[in-house]
Amino acid sequence: MVKVGIIGFGYWGTNLVRNFNLASNCRVIAVADPRAERLIQLGRLYSHIKGYKESEELICSKDIDAVIIATPVSTHFELAKRALLQGKHVLLEKPMTSSVMEAEFLIDLAKQKGLLLMVDHTFLYTGAVAKMKQLKDLGDLGNIKYLDSTRINLGLFQPDINVLWDLAPHDISILNYIIDEKPHSVNATGITHTSNDIENIAYLTINYNSGFIAHFSCSWTSPVKLRTMLIGGDQKMILYNDLEPTEKVKVYDSGYNHSKDQDKKKILVDYRTGDIHVPKLNTNEALLEMANDFVSCILEGKEPKSSSKIGLEVVKILEASDKSIKHSGREVILDIQSEEIHQSSNLLTN
Ligand SMILES: NC(=O)c1ccc[n+]([C@@H]2O[C@H](COP(=O)([O-])OP(=O)(O)OC[C@H]3O[C@@H](n4cnc5c(N)ncnc54)[C@H](O)[C@@H]3O)[C@@H](O)[C@H]2O)c1
């Protein structure tokens, strides 16, 4: 039995408490949130769970084996560091941390202490993403040429992070999970329409040495909500629409062949439009699958599907996108090939 404490009982923390309550071999012991009204709500919904105003009391509780952190991203690093130093396994909400240095430090600390550090990239546990990975791994799509994602709506303007840090972690984690090749570089542009420097519309391109390309469009200022992703192979292409109630993934047997004409001056393109297949998807709640993965990885010492390595790669891409935005879309080379964890021991003394 793994006894967990959850820090942050806001929008997402409420979903985490509900799902960890249902997870196998797990008991939610405590929740911490500084807002009194949230603790009153906790008491109404779950009278058996202890509420703390101070997260430190939860982290230091001897009754707790694992700490789940669902607070604003600027607080993730300090809370996770304190929990790991107290010998607790940690699940961090996405995005893992505000910087690559912080993420690398936490991975290193968890390794030293022999503790699990996992990041909740919930989409990796959906039936849709599992199916898309299966189709790609079976070679049904052929060689993958592009991934194009749109995640826009009239969204909550976040006070501490821009729209890419808020929305793109979902799509970047899906990209990194499905595509084995490591990215080479990013270009990003964005704009703020408010008086702060926080971009509310942004476009991110991730470049690969093979010629595969990935593009992400994120906005908090769209009148309609769109959650679509295209994955194009040279055999078949996928349209993933997360807002569809059941037919979220459609596989198009469409494509094109190209050749040169006889004097090799013109490109000749033949188009092919075939059947559309709608695969059956697993409809289990993704958050419950994620909670079960966290608990079983603690009990069995396994590597989770949504590992801290994927969490770090997402933060590397987001940090590089910030640099690119500041330089009007200039290409920023990524350092994702290296498995090496850089020591950043100065953070331990803070
Ligand atoms: N995996 C997903 O699909 C998903 C979806 C939504 C949000 N999230 C992530 O969850 C996290 C929280 O987002 P949210 O939308 O629930 O925000 P929220 O503002 O609704 O809730 C955050 C809660 O944390 C509390 N809090 C703030 N600082 C704290 C501290 N130091 N100690 C204890 N509690 C503290 C706040 O009082 C608040 O109740 C973010 O990292 C966000 O990116 C993930």
The ligand as an SDF file (V2000), in Angstrom:
LIG
                    3D

 44 48  0  0  0  0  0  0  0  0999 V2000
   -2.0150   17.0470  -16.5040 N   0  0  0  0  0  0  0  0  0  0  0  0
   -2.9510   17.8730  -16.9270 C   0  0  0  0  0  0  0  0  0  0  0  0
   -3.6840   17.6000  -17.8810 O   0  0  0  0  0  0  0  0  0  0  0  0
   -3.1330   19.1880  -16.2180 C   0  0  0  0  0  0  0  0  0  0  0  0
   -4.3150   19.9320  -16.3820 C   0  0  0  0  0  0  0  0  0  0  0  0
   -4.4400   21.1480  -15.6890 C   0  0  0  0  0  0  0  0  0  0  0  0
   -3.3990   21.6020  -14.8990 C   0  0  0  0  0  0  0  0  0  0  0  0
   -2.2610   20.8530  -14.7960 N   0  0  0  0  0  0  0  0  0  0  0  0
   -1.1350   21.3230  -13.9660 C   0  0  0  0  0  0  0  0  0  0  0  0
   -1.4940   21.2520  -12.5930 O   0  0  0  0  0  0  0  0  0  0  0  0
   -0.8440   22.2950  -11.8590 C   0  0  0  0  0  0  0  0  0  0  0  0
   -1.8990   23.1230  -11.1090 C   0  0  0  0  0  0  0  0  0  0  0  0
   -2.7800   23.6970  -12.0640 O   0  0  0  0  0  0  0  0  0  0  0  0
   -4.2890   24.0610  -11.6780 P   0  0  0  0  0  0  0  0  0  0  0  0
   -4.9620   24.3760  -12.9540 O   0  0  0  0  0  0  0  0  0  0  0  0
   -4.8670   23.0280  -10.7710 O   0  0  0  0  0  0  0  0  0  0  0  0
   -4.0660   25.4170  -10.8580 O   0  0  0  0  0  0  0  0  0  0  0  0
   -5.0210   26.0390   -9.7340 P   0  0  0  0  0  0  0  0  0  0  0  0
   -4.6010   27.4560   -9.5930 O   0  0  0  0  0  0  0  0  0  0  0  0
   -6.4530   25.7270  -10.0340 O   0  0  0  0  0  0  0  0  0  0  0  0
   -4.6250   25.2240   -8.4130 O   0  0  0  0  0  0  0  0  0  0  0  0
   -3.3810   25.3410   -7.7780 C   0  0  0  0  0  0  0  0  0  0  0  0
   -3.6080   25.1580   -6.2810 C   0  0  0  0  0  0  0  0  0  0  0  0
   -2.3290   25.1230   -5.6460 O   0  0  0  0  0  0  0  0  0  0  0  0
   -2.4250   25.8770   -4.4430 C   0  0  0  0  0  0  0  0  0  0  0  0
   -1.0660   26.3270   -4.0920 N   0  0  0  0  0  0  0  0  0  0  0  0
   -0.3310   27.3230   -4.6590 C   0  0  0  0  0  0  0  0  0  0  0  0
    0.8860   27.3750   -4.0990 N   0  0  0  0  0  0  0  0  0  0  0  0
    0.9430   26.3800   -3.1790 C   0  0  0  0  0  0  0  0  0  0  0  0
    1.9410   25.9340   -2.2670 C   0  0  0  0  0  0  0  0  0  0  0  0
    3.1580   26.5030   -2.2450 N   0  0  0  0  0  0  0  0  0  0  0  0
    1.6330   24.8930   -1.4440 N   0  0  0  0  0  0  0  0  0  0  0  0
    0.4210   24.3060   -1.4910 C   0  0  0  0  0  0  0  0  0  0  0  0
   -0.5640   24.6850   -2.3350 N   0  0  0  0  0  0  0  0  0  0  0  0
   -0.2880   25.7270   -3.1730 C   0  0  0  0  0  0  0  0  0  0  0  0
   -3.3750   27.0180   -4.7480 C   0  0  0  0  0  0  0  0  0  0  0  0
   -3.9780   27.5550   -3.5790 O   0  0  0  0  0  0  0  0  0  0  0  0
   -4.3950   26.3180   -5.6390 C   0  0  0  0  0  0  0  0  0  0  0  0
   -5.4780   25.7960   -4.9170 O   0  0  0  0  0  0  0  0  0  0  0  0
   -0.0260   23.0890  -12.9110 C   0  0  0  0  0  0  0  0  0  0  0  0
    1.2780   22.5970  -12.9420 O   0  0  0  0  0  0  0  0  0  0  0  0
   -0.7520   22.7640  -14.2210 C   0  0  0  0  0  0  0  0  0  0  0  0
    0.0820   22.8820  -15.3540 O   0  0  0  0  0  0  0  0  0  0  0  0
   -2.1230   19.6590  -15.4120 C   0  0  0  0  0  0  0  0  0  0  0  0
  1  2  1  0
  2  3  2  0
  2  4  1  0
  4  5  1  0
  4 44  2  0
  5  6  2  0
  6  7  1  0
  7  8  2  0
  8  9  1  0
  8 44  1  0
  9 10  1  0
  9 42  1  0
 10 11  1  0
 11 12  1  0
 11 40  1  0
 12 13  1  0
 13 14  1  0
 14 15  2  0
 14 16  1  0
 14 17  1  0
 17 18  1  0
 18 19  2  0
 18 20  1  0
 18 21  1  0
 21 22  1  0
 22 23  1  0
 23 24  1  0
 23 38  1  0
 24 25  1  0
 25 26  1  0
 25 36  1  0
 26 27  1  0
 26 35  1  0
 27 28  2  0
 28 29  1  0
 29 30  1  0
 29 35  2  0
 30 31  1  0
 30 32  2  0
 32 33  1  0
 33 34  2  0
 34 35  1  0
 36 37  1  0
 36 38  1  0
 38 39  1  0
 40 41  1  0
 40 42  1  0
 42 43  1  0
M  CHG  2   8   1  16  -1
M  END
$$$$
